[in-house]
Amino acid sequence: MTITILFFFLLLTLLLLFVISSEFVAFARTRVPFVPTHAGDIEFIVNKLGIKSSDVFYDLGSGNGKVVFLVSKLTGATCVGFELSWWTVLFSKIRQQAIGNRKIKFKNRDFFKEDWSKANIIYCYLYPPLMGRIEEKFKKEMKPGSIAIIRDFPFPNMKYMEKYFLPKAHEIYIYKKV
Ligand SMILES: C[S@@+](CC[C@H](N)C(=O)[O-])C[C@H]1O[C@@H](n2cnc3c(N)ncnc32)[C@H](O)[C@@H]1O
């Protein structure tokens, strides 16, 4: 009995260490904390843009996968999440396996090192110091007609096509590559 309890606590401690170190390393690399988007904001975006099942949607910095799962559920689009924090990617992959949706993928990778040309929609809830690099990659790599959905921190140079004010003082900027 005592051995079982000890083993349980050891397992719990290891899990906790894994989660904390994963978050710490991801934050040290990106300087972007994990803060999720509200579900209502995702529904608003999906309805405004009319995202459809033929679209390919990338969430750059997918956190716990909330945006990817909801966009997939509402639209049937192919959805990919890129995230540097191991535990949130592991959590997202387990959830993906549980629901068995093969149009959803999670990659434990730096999105700056990935090819975005297969996507026609990207979503970012990141921080201002990254937005210039994302704007450049969006303009250079994505096909004409592609859409960038940016929460709160706009691209520094490109003019947005639409801007929406969301509840709880958030903003969404929509960019289209011509
Ligand atoms: C503010 S959270 C947003 C999470 C999710 N997109 C949402 O809106 O609910 C930003 C996430 O981006 C991740 N991130 C930042 N830079 C990254 C990079 N270069 N590659 C992969 N993930 C990154 C962070 O680890 C963090 O979890």
The ligand as a Tripos MOL2 file, in Angstrom:
@<TRIPOS>MOLECULE
LIG
   27    29     1     0     0
SMALL
NO_CHARGES

@<TRIPOS>ATOM
      1 C1         -0.9870   33.5860  -26.4970 C.3       1 LIG1
      2 S1         -0.7960   31.8390  -26.7810 S.3       1 LIG1
      3 C2         -2.1320   31.5320  -27.9090 C.3       1 LIG1
      4 C3         -2.5920   30.0850  -27.9340 C.3       1 LIG1
      5 C4         -3.6980   29.7690  -28.9480 C.3       1 LIG1
      6 N1         -3.3120   30.1690  -30.2910 N.3       1 LIG1
      7 C5         -4.9930   30.4670  -28.5850 C.2       1 LIG1
      8 O1         -5.2320   31.5430  -29.1660 O.co2     1 LIG1
      9 O2         -5.7490   29.9670  -27.7360 O.co2     1 LIG1
     10 C6          0.6470   31.8430  -27.8390 C.3       1 LIG1
     11 C7          1.3560   30.4980  -27.9570 C.3       1 LIG1
     12 O3          2.3230   30.6140  -29.0010 O.3       1 LIG1
     13 C8          3.4200   29.7620  -28.7060 C.3       1 LIG1
     14 N2          4.5560   30.2050  -29.5380 N.ar      1 LIG1
     15 C9          5.1800   31.4260  -29.5240 C.ar      1 LIG1
     16 N3          6.1590   31.4780  -30.4440 N.ar      1 LIG1
     17 C10         6.1690   30.2600  -31.0720 C.ar      1 LIG1
     18 C11         6.9480   29.7060  -32.1290 C.ar      1 LIG1
     19 N4          7.9230   30.4180  -32.7390 N.pl3     1 LIG1
     20 N5          6.6630   28.4570  -32.5530 N.ar      1 LIG1
     21 C12         5.6660   27.7220  -31.9530 C.ar      1 LIG1
     22 N6          4.8930   28.1890  -30.9410 N.ar      1 LIG1
     23 C13         5.1410   29.4410  -30.5000 C.ar      1 LIG1
     24 C14         3.6110   29.9530  -27.1880 C.3       1 LIG1
     25 O4          4.3070   28.8610  -26.6260 O.3       1 LIG1
     26 C15         2.1530   30.0730  -26.7120 C.3       1 LIG1
     27 O5          1.6480   28.8290  -26.2700 O.3       1 LIG1
@<TRIPOS>BOND
     1     1     2 1
     2     2     3 1
     3     2    10 1
     4     3     4 1
     5     4     5 1
     6     5     6 1
     7     5     7 1
     8     7     8 2
     9     7     9 1
    10    10    11 1
    11    11    12 1
    12    11    26 1
    13    12    13 1
    14    13    14 1
    15    13    24 1
    16    14    15 ar
    17    14    23 ar
    18    15    16 ar
    19    16    17 ar
    20    17    18 ar
    21    17    23 ar
    22    18    19 1
    23    18    20 ar
    24    20    21 ar
    25    21    22 ar
    26    22    23 ar
    27    24    25 1
    28    24    26 1
    29    26    27 1
@<TRIPOS>SUBSTRUCTURE
     1 LIG1         1 GROUP 0 **** ****
